[in-house]
């Protein structure tokens, strides 16, 4: 099993009053991939980190294997969601590890 953790910050040009709607769209999109993308076992998007955090939102997901992670990254349904994520965020950090 592989844990896939990603963190993002919103782009400076995204107005603060639009960030909540964007975050909810990201959450719905990424969490909605469970049961759609083969090998994606779980996905949870954290929208409201505590003030000591260095990023605005995060994805914590589990996949069946390293190959499932590779396939997830190239999956057309994931790529559609990822395109929106990239349009409103920057400063992506990622950590993947086998459990």
Backbone as numpy.savetxt, mean C-alpha at the origin, in Angstrom:
# Nx Ny Nz CAx CAy CAz Cx Cy Cz
5.91 -17.80 3.73 5.06 -16.62 3.73 5.96 -15.38 3.73
5.50 -14.34 3.07 6.25 -13.08 2.95 5.41 -11.93 3.51
6.05 -11.12 4.32 5.43 -9.88 4.81 5.93 -8.75 3.92
5.01 -7.93 3.45 5.30 -6.80 2.55 4.77 -5.54 3.24
5.70 -4.65 3.62 5.34 -3.43 4.34 5.81 -2.24 3.52
4.90 -1.32 3.25 5.22 -0.13 2.46 4.71 1.10 3.21
5.49 2.17 3.19 5.07 3.43 3.81 5.22 4.55 2.78
4.29 5.51 2.85 4.32 6.66 1.95 4.04 7.95 2.72
4.46 9.03 2.12 4.07 10.38 2.55 3.30 11.00 1.40
2.37 11.88 1.73 1.66 12.59 0.68 2.57 13.62 0.03
2.37 13.83 -1.24 3.10 14.88 -1.94 2.69 16.22 -1.35
3.63 17.14 -1.28 3.37 18.47 -0.72 2.23 19.19 -1.44
2.10 18.97 -2.75 1.08 19.69 -3.52 -0.33 19.14 -3.34
-0.47 18.03 -2.62 -1.81 17.51 -2.34 -2.36 18.29 -1.15
-3.44 19.05 -1.36 -3.99 19.86 -0.26 -4.40 18.98 0.92
-4.18 19.49 2.10 -4.50 18.73 3.32 -5.95 18.28 3.35
-6.87 19.10 2.84 -8.28 18.73 2.87 -8.63 17.63 1.86
-7.73 17.28 0.95 -7.95 16.20 -0.01 -7.25 14.91 0.39
-6.41 14.97 1.38 -5.61 13.81 1.77 -6.44 12.68 2.35
-7.45 13.00 3.14 -8.28 11.95 3.76 -9.00 11.15 2.68
-9.58 11.82 1.70 -10.27 11.11 0.61 -9.29 10.25 -0.18
-8.10 10.77 -0.43 -7.08 10.01 -1.15 -6.66 8.79 -0.33
-6.49 8.97 0.95 -6.09 7.86 1.83 -7.17 6.78 1.84
-8.42 7.17 1.90 -9.52 6.20 1.89 -9.57 5.45 0.56
-9.31 6.15 -0.52 -9.28 5.50 -1.84 -8.13 4.49 -1.91
-6.98 4.83 -1.36 -5.85 3.92 -1.32 -6.20 2.69 -0.48
-6.78 2.92 0.69 -7.16 1.82 1.58 -8.13 0.87 0.87
-9.16 1.42 0.29 -10.16 0.61 -0.40 -9.52 -0.18 -1.55
-8.67 0.50 -2.30 -8.04 -0.15 -3.44 -7.10 -1.27 -3.05
-6.21 -1.01 -2.11 -5.22 -2.03 -1.73 -5.86 -3.18 -0.96
-6.71 -2.87 -0.01 -7.37 -3.94 0.75 -8.32 -4.74 -0.13
-8.86 -4.11 -1.15 -9.75 -4.79 -2.09 -9.06 -5.78 -3.00
-7.75 -5.80 -2.99 -7.01 -6.75 -3.83 -6.97 -8.15 -3.23
-7.27 -8.27 -1.93 -7.32 -9.59 -1.30 -8.48 -10.37 -1.93
-8.21 -11.57 -2.38 -9.22 -12.38 -3.06 -9.27 -12.12 -4.55
-8.56 -11.09 -5.01 -8.49 -10.75 -6.43 -7.12 -11.14 -6.99
-6.07 -10.78 -6.25 -4.70 -11.08 -6.67 -4.29 -12.42 -6.05
-3.99 -13.40 -6.89 -3.58 -14.70 -6.35 -2.36 -14.58 -5.43
-2.42 -15.26 -4.31 -1.30 -15.29 -3.39 -1.29 -14.17 -2.36
-2.14 -13.16 -2.51 -2.24 -12.08 -1.53 -3.19 -12.53 -0.43
-2.64 -12.80 0.74 -3.42 -13.37 1.84 -4.12 -12.32 2.68
-3.46 -11.19 2.90 -4.06 -10.12 3.70 -3.43 -8.79 3.32
-4.18 -7.72 3.55 -3.69 -6.37 3.30 -4.41 -5.43 4.25
-3.64 -4.64 4.96 -4.22 -3.66 5.88 -3.50 -2.33 5.67
-4.28 -1.29 5.41 -3.73 0.04 5.23 -3.96 0.85 6.50
-2.88 1.39 7.05 -2.95 2.21 8.25 -3.01 3.67 7.80
-4.08 4.38 8.19 -4.32 5.74 7.72 -3.96 6.82 8.73
-3.98 6.50 9.98 -3.80 7.54 11.01 -2.68 7.15 11.98
-1.44 7.27 11.52 -0.33 6.94 12.42 -0.22 7.97 13.54
0.43 7.58 14.61 0.62 8.52 15.72 1.67 9.57 15.33
1.74 10.63 16.08 2.54 11.81 15.71 4.04 11.54 15.60
4.55 10.50 16.20 5.98 10.20 16.11 6.36 9.55 14.77
5.38 9.26 13.93 5.62 8.58 12.66 6.29 9.50 11.65
7.03 8.90 10.74 7.72 9.67 9.70 7.03 9.59 8.35
5.94 8.82 8.25 5.18 8.69 7.01 3.70 8.87 7.31
2.92 9.14 6.27 1.49 9.43 6.44 0.58 8.21 6.42
0.96 7.17 5.70 0.15 5.96 5.64 1.03 4.77 5.32
0.50 3.57 5.57 1.29 2.37 5.40 0.42 1.20 4.98
1.03 0.28 4.25 0.41 -0.99 3.89 1.17 -2.09 4.59
0.46 -2.98 5.27 1.04 -4.17 5.85 0.29 -5.34 5.23
1.00 -6.17 4.47 0.34 -7.27 3.79 1.14 -8.55 3.92
0.45 -9.67 3.69 1.08 -10.98 3.70 0.76 -11.69 2.41
1.79 -12.32 1.86 1.64 -13.08 0.62 2.16 -14.49 0.84
1.71 -15.41 0.00 2.06 -16.82 0.16 3.55 -17.08 0.04
4.24 -16.35 -0.84 5.64 -16.65 -1.12 6.32 -15.46 -1.79
7.63 -15.56 -1.95 8.37 -14.52 -2.68 7.88 -14.44 -4.12
7.54 -15.58 -4.72 7.01 -15.56 -6.08 5.65 -14.88 -6.13
4.83 -15.09 -5.11 3.52 -14.42 -5.05 3.71 -12.91 -4.96
4.73 -12.45 -4.22 5.02 -11.02 -4.13 5.42 -10.47 -5.49
6.27 -11.19 -6.20 6.68 -10.77 -7.54 5.46 -10.68 -8.47
4.61 -11.69 -8.41 3.41 -11.70 -9.25 2.46 -10.57 -8.87
2.34 -10.28 -7.58 1.49 -9.19 -7.08 1.95 -7.86 -7.66
3.25 -7.63 -7.63 3.79 -6.36 -8.12 3.48 -6.13 -9.60
3.35 -7.21 -10.37 3.08 -7.11 -11.81 1.61 -7.31 -12.16
0.77 -7.59 -11.19 -0.64 -7.86 -11.44 -1.35 -6.60 -11.94
-2.12 -6.69 -13.01 -2.81 -5.51 -13.57 -3.74 -4.81 -12.59
-4.41 -5.56 -11.73 -5.30 -4.93 -10.73 -4.48 -4.14 -9.72
-3.35 -4.68 -9.31 -2.46 -3.96 -8.39 -1.88 -2.73 -9.08
-1.47 -2.86 -10.32 -0.87 -1.74 -11.04 -1.83 -0.56 -11.16
-3.12 -0.83 -11.31 -4.12 0.26 -11.37 -4.16 1.03 -10.05
-4.18 0.30 -8.94 -4.20 0.95 -7.63 -2.88 1.69 -7.41
-1.77 1.04 -7.75 -0.45 1.63 -7.54 -0.29 2.93 -8.33
-0.90 3.02 -9.49 -0.80 4.26 -10.29 -1.41 5.42 -9.53
-2.56 5.19 -8.89 -3.16 6.26 -8.09 -2.29 6.58 -6.88
-1.81 5.55 -6.20 -0.95 5.78 -5.03 0.23 6.66 -5.41
0.90 6.33 -6.50 2.06 7.12 -6.95 1.68 8.55 -7.30
0.45 8.78 -7.73 0.04 10.13 -8.14 -0.13 11.08 -6.96
-0.32 10.54 -5.76 -0.56 11.40 -4.59 0.49 11.27 -3.50
1.43 10.34 -3.66 2.42 10.11 -2.60 3.85 10.25 -3.12
4.76 10.29 -2.16 6.19 10.30 -2.45 6.89 9.67 -1.26
8.18 9.58 -1.31 8.91 9.09 -0.15 8.58 7.66 0.22
8.41 6.80 -0.78 8.06 5.39 -0.52 9.21 4.67 0.15
8.88 3.92 1.19 9.82 3.02 1.85 9.20 1.64 1.88
9.99 0.61 1.66 9.46 -0.75 1.60 10.37 -1.71 2.35
9.74 -2.67 3.01 10.47 -3.76 3.66 9.71 -5.04 3.38
10.40 -6.01 2.79 9.83 -7.34 2.54 10.68 -8.36 3.28
10.03 -9.33 3.90 10.80 -10.39 4.56 9.99 -11.67 4.62
10.71 -12.78 4.65 10.07 -14.08 4.75 9.83 -14.41 6.22
8.68 -15.00 6.44 8.30 -15.37 7.82 8.42 -16.89 7.98
